[in-house]
Amino acid sequence: MSSARGVRPEVVRRALDIVRPGLVADGGNAELVSVSEDGVVRLVLQGACARCPAREMTRRLVLEPALRARVPGVTVVLV
């Protein structure tokens, strides 16, 4: 298992940039709030995503898997 130490916010932002076009296409966005030492990434959803009834599904099925696959050490994504 990879260590969460060293998860750099700029790496998380680059990974978010990969999924961002899909969010923007639906009128939303996601902004990085923080990355903890234990690999917890906190995001704030913006625009239509902030009010969307499917925001939890977006987190669980889009954001979390994309970030965990692209950023070693990410353990969970919270919005």
VOROTOR-659645 format. One record per residue (C-alpha): x, y, z. Coordinates in steps of 0.2 Angstrom, whole numbers, plus 5000, padded with zeros to 4 digits. Last residue first. Layout:
<sites>
XYZ
...
</sites>
This chain:
<sites>
491450854996
492650715002
493850604992
494650455001
496350375002
497450474990
499250404992
499650384974
498750514963
498050454946
496950304951
496450374968
495950544959
494950464946
494050344957
493650474970
492950604957
491950494946
490950354954
490950414973
491050604971
489850604956
488650484965
488650604980
488350754968
486850664960
485550784968
486450924960
486551084970
488451104971
488751014954
487651154946
488951284951
490351224962
490851074971
492051094986
493450964987
494350885002
495650754998
496050635012
497750555010
498250535028
499350685028
497850795023
497450865006
496451025006
495151134997
495251074979
493951154968
492651054958
491651124944
489851134937
488751184922
488651004916
490051034903
491051104917
490950944927
491450834912
492850954907
493550944926
493950764925
495750784918
496050954927
495650864944
497150754941
498250914939
497450984955
497850824964
499650834958
499751024964
499050974981
500550864984
500250684991
501950675000
501450565014
499950465009
501050305009
500750174996
500050005000
</sites>
